[in-house]
Amino acid sequence: MAKEYTFSEDLFSDLHKDALGYRPRQDSSLAWDFFNGSDDDKQSIWDFLIEQMVARQAEEAEYERMAVEAFEARIAHVIEAGAGDRDTAIRWLYQSEAPESRESHTQDYEHFLYNQGVLFSDESKDYLSALEV
């Protein structure tokens, strides 16, 4: 029975970036080993990069969870301080950090949420809808 290989030379650079955060350079030993190695070597490197990518995604998900938790705590604090409701609290938080010299736009709202670490979270649509009133 032939061994099944899952690596892709065409996707190596993309996987390397997803796993390690940067694209491989031409003088990278990992890239050299991948492109000059046997199919078994390529599969071994591919599997290593997959493991690294999965670990990185788990770290990013934990960071996002913590960022949402912290932002939600700020929202709750502002509600207690007198905002009255969640949407108002989110707008007050934005206004406390927004540039006063121009009108607000979706890009500004997204930048604000990015700075909170919550732009790509599941909750971001709710945050944006509160800001785009």
Summary of the structure (lengths in Angstrom):
residues: 133
radius of gyration: 21.9
end to end distance: 61.9
largest distance: 69.6
contacts: 325
relative contact order: 0.10
helix: 70%
strand: 0%
